[in-house]
Structure formats: structure tokens, C-alpha cells
Amino acid sequence: MTSVPPIRIRPVNSKELNPSGDYVLYWMTAFRRLGWNFALQHADDLARSMGKPLVILEALFLDYPYASPRFHRFILDGMAERSRALRGFPVTHYPFVERESGESRGLLKSLADKACCVVADDFPSFFLPKLVEAGGRRVGVRLEAVDSNGLLPLSVAGRTFSAAYHFRRFLQKNLPDHLGGLPEPDPFSRPMPLVSGGAGAGMAAELDPLILDRWPPTTEVLLSGDLGELQALTADQSVPAVEAKGGTLPAHDRLSAFLGGVLHRYHNDRNHPDLRATSGLSPYLHFGDISSHEIFAEVARREGWTPVRLSSRADGSRSGWWGMGDGAEAFLDQLITWRELGFNMTHRRDDYAGYDSLPGWAQDTLAVHQGDPRPHLYSLEEFLEAETHDPLWNAAQRQLRKEGVIHNYLRMLWGKKILEWSRTPKEALDVMIDLNDRFALDGRDPNSYSGIFWCFGRYDRGWTERPVFGKVRSMSSHRTRKKVRLEEYLQRFGPS
């Protein structure tokens, strides 16, 4: 009935399939792509097996936390791309963008009332888990959530991990069993079985005119990128759209450029901002425009890799296990080990973004040093406006505000300095999450929460005890400027 590994499919409610429904409904919320997507693949499989059309509901709400033109524009870029890509296909794409907060209320239930079942994305972070659970309670048919987050299914690991080393060992033991079942690059490329006697799989669904009248699909003007239309979506204009475009095609362009010109030197150059050796894929991964499965498959193809090159050892080593080149090994450790370590935490713990989720040793040592004199103290507004004494920190904050990203290495320094220059560790955490979630295209994501909490000791060990930090690892701008190449970076994001 489905080609998706059962371990990735989770029933959200206990309701039954409705064989007499008009279509299968795929509720696209996190995996916003038309290929390499287990959730879409499962919905398509169900539609085929039941002889029904497939409807894809892709909605954009106005009242999610930190909603802004920046995130709306990035999502709408991809939505427009998918709308164009599905023209002429026997699939109904239903893009809906709220004009007023709460306008979409009732849309999912109304579509589900005429559906055989609903398939949703099983993303373990931000407001999306609660959204899907609420959807499961409201609809009158079976709702299944499908995990298409990473190479290792979320439910395989029955615990969290205290360090990347321990998770890497777990991956090396368990991941080989799941490498053979990657999602389909293009699930719609398979021949569509037609069913006699009305609409079936391979035919577009006819949606209820009453639904279309109450919740009209979004306009071409908005999808085309009209600035006035975009700004009308939110009263908060303080976080404007960035130059980078959302969507799978820009993600593919970024991946191709990285693999063709950077991957071979990634292990040596990625920490140097001036050498521009990072992939730039994290925003596209966060918004679901591209899958880590596809990235892995493309790296493996370029490396001429097959599973027989996997090492038989499971010792937690950062390199050598895949049997690829040094650049590919270092990149896959970031893409798989570190990224999926964050997904493991958000999947296993509801308090993943709370201060109390830090390891006990980190909370204890920060508490001991909470009263230490701080060399500088800044308010949230001063941090936000990049008004500190440190030109390097200010440059990183300006990059975040201007481009929606911070260079990977400098993001660690950015976080460590917020901890050092805040009145308390808890205040520092609040500032860091606020700035990251407000401005970062890859914020509000399991991977970005890993980076934030690493600054406070998560996934790390105790170091030499210092003022303010205690045994939590410290970083300094002075040492950073000596270690990495920054001259061009400081010019690009200087005060002017």
C-alpha cells in the first residue's frame, strides 16, 4: 500500500480511512518540496492504491511566532515554484495565504471532510507538532504524520545523547540499515493508474466550490513576488525580505555550486569567512525546499560512493567511516551527525528550548558564576542594533539582520559573547533565541537550537574554569581574529 518505510509513519489519531472520499489530502507544512519527500510519497502511494486523486494543501499563516516579510517571502517563493511545477500534472495544488490572522481556520477540516485520509509532515520543532496534533483531533478521518527529516528515522533512537561522539557511534551502528530506502526523487514520474467510472489516481480532483469560495487560493500577484502584496501580509515590517530566494531550484543551484567548487576544500576552509567554504543550504533545509536525503545522494554520486565503502567500525570517529574524501566526510558529519543530533533532541524532549534542558553540570557551573562581574553588559535592543564594543560581534549581527544567516563559525562566537555580556545565563538564552528566531532564515529549527544550546554546554564537556562561563567553553574575538581569515568579512559587514 505504501513504499515508505513503516517506521517513518505515525498515526496522529485513531480514526478510520474513508474509502468513499473524493481524494487523498496531503497537508504540506514542513517538507515544502515535490521530490525526496517521504510524506508526499506516502500520500501519493495512498492515492494510487485507493484509485483517488491527490490534493496538496499548502497554507501560509500570518500569526506564527516571528512572522515577517522575510519568512513569508522565502515561503512564497517556493510556493510559487511548486504551483508552476504542478501545472499540467494530475495533482491539485491548493496554495492558501491568509489575509487576516485566523482566516484559514476551518479549511483543513472542510477539505478533510471530503477526503479518504490526511497525510501531514512530522517535523519535531517550533509550532508545527502542536499544529499537526490539533489537526488530528479536528478532522473526521485518519491523519498520519510522516517523518522525512533525516537519513535516520526519528523513532530509531529511543534516547537523547550527551555528545555528538555518542550519537555518531549510534549512527555508525544503525544508519546502514536505513540507507537503502531513500525517498523517491520524483514520485509523480511513475505511471498513474486510471480508474474507470469517475475521477481516480491520475486525474485532478474537483474541489467543493463552497470551499474555494470561502478560502480562495492565493493570487498570482502575491506568488509572483509583488512587494506591496507581501508587505500587506504583516504589520511588522522590521524584518524585511532578503536577497536570497526560496524554493527548490535556488536550493539546487546552491548545492551544485557547493559540490562543484567547494566540497573538496570544505574540511580545510569552512571556518574561514573570507574563503566562503560553507554550503549555504541551511535555510533551504529548514524550510523544506531540499532534503538531506537528496544532498547525501548527490555527494555520494560525485564521490563515486557505494555502501561497500562504509567502515565496519563504530567508534564515533568524525572521519573515515564513510570512505569518502576529506571534504565529503567533514560535510556529512555536519549534515547528518550534527543536524540529526538536534532533531533527536527536539523529537525526544518537549523542553528542548528551555534552560532546564541543559546538562546538569552546565547549569551548576553557570549558577556558581552567575554573580561574576561582566566585562560589558548590553540590553536586547543594543544586541539587536549591533551596538557593542566588539567590531567582529557587530559584523556577525549585521550579517544576520541583512542576509538572514551568520557564518557558521562566527555564530558560535556570537552566542558565546551574548552569554558573557548578559546579566544572567537565562537572560542570555532569551536574547539568543529571540535574535536567532527573529532574523535567521534557518532559525526555529532543531539544528539552530543545537547551536544555541551548545554555547551553554549542551553536547560539550567541562573546560578550564573561567569567570562568567565557569566550566562552559569560552571563546574570544581576539583569538578568533588570529585563527580565521576575516578581513573581507569585516569590510562587508562593517558599520557603513
C-alpha positions in Angstrom: 0.0 0.0 0.0 2.9 2.3 0.6 6.6 2.4 -0.4 7.6 4.4 2.6 9.3 2.6 5.5 6.6 1.9 8.1 8.9 3.2 10.9 8.5 6.7 9.4 4.7 6.7 9.5 2.9 7.7 12.7 -0.9 7.7 13.2 -1.9 11.0 14.8 -5.5 9.9 15.5 -7.3 6.6 15.7 -9.9 7.4 13.1 -10.5 5.3 10.0 -9.8 5.7 6.4 -12.8 6.8 4.3 -12.7 4.7 1.1 -15.6 6.7 -0.3 -13.8 10.0 0.0 -13.1 12.1 -3.1 -9.3 12.4 -2.8 -6.3 11.9 -0.6 -5.2 15.1 1.1 -1.5 15.9 1.7 -1.1 18.8 4.2 2.3 20.3 3.4 3.7 22.2 6.3 7.4 21.5 6.7 8.7 19.4 3.7 7.9 22.0 1.1 9.2 20.1 -2.0 7.9 17.8 -4.7 10.6 15.2 -4.5 12.7 13.4 -2.0 9.8 13.7 0.4 8.5 10.6 2.2 5.3 12.4 3.3 4.4 13.3 -0.3 5.4 9.9 -1.5 3.2 8.2 1.1 0.2 10.4 0.2 0.8 9.6 -3.5 1.0 5.9 -2.7 -2.3 6.0 -0.9 -4.0 7.9 -3.7 -2.8 5.3 -6.2 -3.7 2.3 -4.1 -7.2 3.7 -3.5 -7.7 5.0 -7.0 -8.2 8.6 -5.9 -6.8 12.0 -6.9 -4.2 13.7 -4.8 -4.7 17.2 -3.3 -1.8 19.2 -1.8 -2.8 21.8 0.7 0.0 24.3 1.3 -1.0 27.2 3.6 0.8 30.2 5.0 -0.4 31.5 8.3 0.1 35.1 9.5 0.3 34.7 13.2 3.0 32.1 13.7 5.8 33.4 16.1 8.2 35.8 14.5 6.2 36.0 11.3 7.7 38.7 9.0 8.1 39.6 5.3 11.5 37.8 5.4 10.0 34.4 6.1 6.8 35.0 4.2 8.8 35.9 1.1 11.0 32.8 1.3 8.0 30.5 1.7 6.1 32.2 -1.1 9.0 31.9 -3.5 8.8 28.1 -3.0 5.0 28.0 -3.1 5.0 29.8 -6.5 7.6 27.4 -7.8 5.5 24.4 -6.8 2.4 26.0 -8.2 4.1 26.4 -11.6 5.7 22.9 -11.5 2.4 21.2 -10.9 0.6 22.8 -13.8 -0.4 20.1 -16.3 0.0 17.4 -13.7 -3.0 15.4 -12.4 -2.4 16.8 -8.9 -4.4 19.6 -7.3 -2.1 22.2 -5.6 -4.1 24.3 -3.2 -1.9 27.3 -2.1 -3.7 29.4 0.5 -2.3 32.5 2.1 -4.1 34.2 4.9 -5.0 37.9 4.5 -6.2 38.1 8.1 -5.0 36.2 11.1 -7.1 33.1 11.6 -8.6 33.2 8.2 -7.6 29.6 7.4 -9.4 28.3 10.5 -11.7 25.5 9.3 -10.0 25.0 5.9 -8.3 21.7 6.8 -11.4 20.2 8.4 -13.5 21.2 5.4 -11.1 19.6 3.0 -10.7 16.6 5.2 -14.5 16.1 5.4 -14.3 15.0 1.7 -11.0 13.2 1.9 -10.2 9.5 2.3 -7.4 10.4 4.7 -4.9 13.2 5.5 -1.1 12.9 5.4 1.0 15.5 7.2 4.6 16.3 7.8 6.1 15.1 11.0 8.5 17.9 11.9 9.5 18.0 15.6 10.1 21.7 16.3 8.6 25.2 16.5 4.7 25.3 16.5 4.3 22.5 13.9 4.0 19.5 16.2 1.1 21.1 18.1 -0.5 22.2 14.8 -0.5 18.6 13.5 -1.8 17.2 16.7 -4.6 19.7 16.7 -5.4 18.8 13.1 -5.6 15.2 14.1 -8.3 16.0 16.7 -10.3 18.2 14.3 -10.5 16.1 11.2 -13.0 13.3 10.8 -10.7 10.9 9.0 -7.4 9.2 9.7 -4.4 11.6 9.9 -0.9 10.1 9.5 2.3 12.1 10.0 5.3 11.1 8.1 9.0 11.6 9.1 11.1 12.9 6.2 13.5 14.9 8.3 16.8 13.0 8.0 18.6 9.8 7.0 17.9 8.1 10.4 14.2 7.8 11.2 13.4 9.8 14.3 11.9 6.8 16.2 15.0 4.6 15.9 16.9 6.2 18.7 15.0 5.7 22.0 17.0 8.2 24.0 18.9 11.5 23.7 22.7 11.8 23.6 25.0 13.9 25.7 27.6 14.4 22.9 28.0 14.2 19.2 30.5 11.4 19.7 27.9 9.2 21.3 25.3 9.9 18.6 27.9 9.3 15.9 28.6 5.9 17.3 24.9 5.2 17.3 24.6 6.3 13.7 27.5 4.2 12.7 25.8 1.1 14.2 22.3 1.8 13.0 22.3 4.1 9.9 23.4 1.4 7.4 20.1 -0.4 7.9 18.3 2.7 6.6 20.5 3.9 3.7 18.8 1.6 1.2 15.4 3.2 1.5 15.8 6.8 0.3 12.7 8.7 -0.8 11.7 8.9 -4.5 13.4 11.8 -6.3 10.2 12.3 -8.4 7.1 10.3 -7.1 5.0 11.7 -9.9 7.2 10.2 -12.6 5.6 6.8 -12.1 2.8 5.9 -14.5 -0.6 6.9 -13.0 -3.1 4.1 -12.8 -6.5 5.3 -14.0 -9.8 4.1 -12.5 -12.9 3.8 -14.7 -16.1 5.3 -13.6 -15.0 8.8 -12.4 -12.0 10.6 -11.1 -9.2 8.4 -9.9 -5.5 8.4 -9.4 -4.1 10.2 -12.3 -6.9 12.7 -12.5 -7.2 16.1 -10.9 -9.7 16.4 -8.0 -12.7 18.6 -8.3 -12.9 20.6 -5.1 -16.1 21.8 -3.5 -16.9 25.3 -4.9 -18.1 26.3 -1.5 -14.6 25.7 -0.1 -13.0 27.6 -2.9 -15.3 30.5 -2.4 -14.8 30.7 1.3 -11.0 30.1 1.1 -9.9 31.3 -2.4 -6.5 30.0 -3.5 -3.8 32.8 -3.3 -3.4 35.2 -6.2 -0.8 35.0 -8.9 0.2 38.6 -7.9 1.2 37.5 -4.4 3.0 34.4 -5.6 4.9 36.5 -8.2 6.6 38.5 -5.5 4.7 41.8 -5.5 6.3 43.8 -2.7 3.1 45.7 -1.8 1.1 42.4 -1.6 3.9 40.9 0.6 4.0 43.8 3.0 0.3 43.8 3.4 0.5 40.4 5.0 2.0 41.6 8.2 2.0 44.7 10.3 5.6 44.1 11.4 8.0 45.4 8.7 11.1 45.4 10.9 12.5 42.2 9.4 12.4 42.7 5.6 12.9 40.1 2.9 16.4 39.2 2.0 18.1 38.9 -1.4 18.2 35.1 -1.3 15.2 33.4 -3.0 13.4 30.4 -1.5 12.4 27.3 -3.4 13.9 24.1 -4.6 15.5 25.5 -7.8 17.6 28.0 -5.8 18.5 25.2 -3.4 19.7 23.1 -6.3 21.8 25.9 -7.6 23.4 26.4 -4.2 24.1 22.7 -3.9 25.6 22.4 -7.3 27.9 25.4 -6.8 29.0 24.0 -3.4 29.7 20.5 -4.6 31.4 21.7 -7.8 33.7 24.3 -6.3 33.9 24.0 -2.6 33.3 20.4 -1.2 36.9 19.3 -2.0 38.3 22.1 0.3 35.4 22.2 2.9 37.4 20.4 5.6 40.2 23.0 5.5 38.4 26.2 4.7 34.9 26.1 6.2 35.8 28.0 9.4 37.3 31.0 7.4 34.6 33.5 6.4 36.7 35.1 3.7 37.1 31.7 1.9 33.3 31.2 1.6 33.5 27.5 2.0 30.2 26.8 3.7 27.3 25.2 1.8 24.6 27.9 2.5 22.0 25.2 2.5 20.6 25.5 6.0 17.7 27.9 5.1 16.6 25.6 2.3 16.8 22.6 4.7 14.8 24.4 7.3 12.0 25.5 5.0 11.9 22.0 3.4 12.9 23.2 -0.1 15.6 20.5 -0.2 16.1 17.2 1.6 19.2 15.9 3.4 18.5 12.6 1.5 19.0 14.4 -1.8 22.1 16.2 -0.6 23.6 12.9 0.6 22.7 11.1 -2.6 24.4 13.9 -4.7 27.5 13.9 -2.5 27.7 10.1 -2.8 27.2 10.2 -6.6 30.0 12.8 -7.0 32.3 10.7 -4.8 31.5 7.5 -6.7 30.5 6.1 -3.4 28.7 2.8 -2.7 27.7 1.3 0.7 30.5 -1.3 0.5 32.9 1.5 1.3 31.4 2.0 4.8 33.8 1.1 7.6 32.8 -1.8 9.8 33.9 0.1 12.9 31.5 2.1 15.0 34.0 4.1 17.2 32.5 7.6 16.9 35.3 8.9 14.6 34.5 12.1 12.7 36.2 11.0 9.6 37.0 7.7 7.8 33.7 5.9 8.4 32.0 6.8 5.1 35.0 6.0 2.9 34.8 9.3 1.1 37.2 12.2 0.6 38.1 14.5 3.5 35.8 17.3 2.3 32.8 15.0 1.9 33.5 13.3 5.3 33.6 16.7 7.1 30.4 17.9 5.3 28.4 14.7 6.0 29.4 15.0 9.7 27.6 18.4 9.8 24.7 17.4 7.5 24.0 14.1 9.3 25.6 13.8 12.7 25.2 17.4 14.0 21.9 18.1 12.2 20.2 14.9 13.2 21.5 15.1 16.7 19.4 18.3 17.0 16.3 16.5 15.6 16.8 13.7 18.1 16.6 16.2 21.0 13.6 18.1 19.7 11.8 14.8 19.0 12.5 13.3 22.4 12.1 16.3 24.7 9.3 18.9 24.7 11.5 21.3 26.7 14.3 21.3 24.1 14.3 25.1 24.0 14.1 25.6 27.8 17.1 26.5 30.1 16.4 23.4 32.3 17.1 21.1 29.3 20.8 22.0 29.7 23.0 19.2 31.2 23.2 19.4 35.0 26.9 20.2 35.1 26.4 23.2 32.8 23.5 24.6 34.9 25.6 24.1 38.1 28.7 25.8 36.9 26.8 28.8 35.3 24.9 29.2 38.6 28.1 29.3 40.6 29.4 32.1 38.3 26.1 34.0 37.8 27.3 36.8 40.2 30.7 37.2 38.5 31.3 40.8 37.2 30.7 41.0 33.4 33.2 42.9 31.3 30.3 44.5 29.4 26.5 44.4 29.8 24.1 45.0 26.9 20.4 45.1 26.5 18.4 43.2 23.9 18.0 46.4 21.9 21.7 47.1 21.9 22.4 43.5 20.8 19.7 43.8 18.1 21.2 47.0 16.7 24.8 45.7 16.8 25.8 48.4 19.3 28.5 46.6 21.3 32.2 47.5 21.7 33.3 44.5 19.5 33.5 45.1 15.7 33.6 41.4 15.0 30.4 40.6 17.0 28.7 43.6 15.5 29.6 42.4 12.0 28.1 39.0 12.7 24.9 40.6 13.9 24.7 42.8 10.9 25.1 39.8 8.6 22.2 38.2 10.5 20.0 41.2 10.0 21.0 41.8 6.4 21.2 38.3 5.0 19.3 36.1 7.5 22.3 34.0 8.2 25.6 34.1 10.2 28.8 32.4 9.1 28.8 29.0 10.9 32.0 29.6 12.9 31.1 33.1 13.9 27.7 32.1 15.1 29.4 30.2 17.9 31.4 33.3 18.9 28.2 35.4 18.5 26.4 33.2 21.0 29.3 32.9 23.5 29.6 36.7 23.7 25.9 37.1 24.4 26.4 34.7 27.3 29.4 36.8 28.5 27.7 40.2 28.1 24.3 39.4 29.6 23.2 39.8 33.3 22.3 36.1 33.7 22.6 32.9 31.6 18.9 32.7 31.4 18.7 36.3 30.1 21.4 35.4 27.5 19.4 32.4 26.3 16.3 34.5 25.9 18.3 37.1 23.9 19.9 34.5 21.7 16.7 32.7 20.9 14.9 35.9 20.2 17.5 37.3 17.8 18.0 33.9 16.0 14.4 33.1 15.6 13.5 36.7 14.6 16.2 37.2 11.9 17.7 33.8 10.8 16.3 32.0 7.8 17.4 28.8 9.4 16.1 29.7 12.9 13.2 28.0 14.7 14.9 24.7 13.7 16.2 21.7 15.7 19.7 22.4 14.2 19.7 26.0 15.2 18.6 25.2 18.7 21.6 22.8 18.9 23.9 25.6 18.0 22.4 28.0 20.6 22.4 25.5 23.4 25.9 24.3 22.6 27.0 27.8 23.6 25.7 26.9 27.1 27.3 23.5 27.3 24.9 21.1 25.5 26.8 18.4 23.6 30.0 19.7 25.1 32.2 18.9 28.2 33.6 20.9 31.0 36.7 23.0 30.3 39.1 25.1 32.4 37.1 27.1 34.8 36.8 30.9 33.9 34.9 33.9 35.2 31.3 34.1 34.0 31.5 30.9 31.9 32.6 28.6 34.7 33.4 25.3 33.1 31.4 26.1 29.9 33.7 26.6 26.9 34.6 30.2 26.2 35.5 32.0 23.0 37.2 35.3 22.4 37.1 37.7 19.4 40.8 38.3 19.8 41.7 34.6 19.3 39.1 34.2 16.6 40.7 37.1 14.6 44.0 35.3 14.9 42.7 31.9 13.8 40.4 32.7 10.9 40.5 34.9 7.8 38.1 37.8 8.4 39.4 40.9 6.6 36.9 40.9 3.7 34.1 39.8 6.1 34.7 42.8 8.4 34.6 45.1 5.4 31.4 43.7 4.1 29.6 43.9 7.4 31.2 47.0 8.9 29.3 50.0 10.2 28.8 51.5 6.8 
